[in-house]
Amino acid sequence: MAENGIDIQLRCAEPEELEDFLHVMCRVFDLPFEIAKIVFFSDPFLNNENNLVLMLNSQIVSCLTLLSLEAMIGGNEVRMGGIAGLATLPEHQRKGYAARLMNYAFEVCKERDLQFVVLDPSDINYYRKRGWFEISRSVCYELRHEEHDYVSDEIAVRSVIHDDLVEMDFLRFHQMKHSLGRVRGEINWMQIVKKRPKSKVAINETGEVVGYMLVEEDLGHVGLSKPEVPPGLVVVELYAEHTEAANALLSAIHEPGFDKIDIMGEENELATLGVRAYPPKIRTAIAPSMGRLISFQGMLNSLLSILPEITDPVKMECRFEKVIEVITLGRDCDGRLIMIDDSSLNCYHHIAGNEEGWLKVLTGYLSAEEALTMNLLSANSDYARETAISLFPARHPHMSEADRF
């Protein structure tokens, strides 16, 4: 389209434009192009259709990457978009180009039947003002060395090998059933472990994987403009079948030259594993992932099989900025929860909310009871209120650092 003699295009980058796409990212994020080029073009998931651009007179001035992913919520798969690397050339910033590209990305999400979209914000307030909402919460503990000196005769700990990946994935799936995370294929797992060679698995007496931790190195920094931080190791993901396996893993993390150990995760999950029993030196919150709801009906439909039964139909309404989606939940002849496609159905009980309320409730960031208290949802009857609370408990979601875009 042409505006005031300027040709503006929103589209996917062409294969021959990918180097120009990368040049924009490197300039904005101050990355060395030759090194970034090796990483960028060696990505097994590289697909120019995921690289969206805003063209100004045939020049890329703004770009982002949109990934089509599968997420796990409460044990069910939901189609999720992931946005990364939003960048606009400095001389073209503050002209609305990034916002236009984001709006285009939302339209692409709808075309690809994605139900919600997530990003890891560089500036939480910037995205909050533009309609993005927190959907995950994590903490980081700095643990004391002396508190996790644990020896087990039944649990052995060793480095991860390729044959462990299937069992690690199975363990993660069952441990995070009530949380939020990306579905990982074999290539994802191989990349994750390759980047973190200090990762460990816990093995029981029969050779089964009963726990694992993904470990990164933090090289620290000297005290120039910031306080000095010594080198350390960071456990970015820890799953274990029981506290004994978690303790064995944490005890195996000692390595010469690393003076501190951090562990990241969701507070409830870490407490379940016994991690909170270790007195932390420092506890800090980690920047949350943020999201937007793309399809209320699609996301709710993906979660139907994990929702409890209801007795009477209930109408649910989601108010987006420009449209309202309305659906009715009821039961089939076998008592299973279904969406009723009948606009003539006279349904008395209503649950209504805005995009923020429903996104946080469907991802489990808030329970319906919390959302009702905060006026993000409303119910017109006691039955509607009780049904909402029954359907949507809090799941305390967090996105692992290993899944960050």
Secondary structure, DSSP 8 states (H G I E B T S, - for coil): -EETTEEEEEEE--GGGHHHHHHHHHHHHT--HHHHHHHHHT-TT--GGGEEEEEETTEEEEEEEEEEEEEEETTEEEEEEEEEEEEE-GGGTTSSHHHHHHHHHHHHHHHTT--EEEE--S-HHHHHHTT-EE---EEEEEE-GGG-----SS-EEEE--GGGHHHHHHHHHHHTTTSEEE---HHHHHHHHHT-TT-EEEE-TTS-EEEEEEEEEE--B-SSSS--B--EEEEEEEEESSHHHHHHHHHTT--TT--EEEEEE-HHHHHHTTGGGS-EEEEEEE---EEEES-HHHHHHHHGGGS---SS-EEEEEE-SS-EEEEEEEE-TTS-EEE---TT-----EEEEEHHHHHHHHHTSS-HHHHHHTTSEEESSHHHHHHHHHH---------GGG--
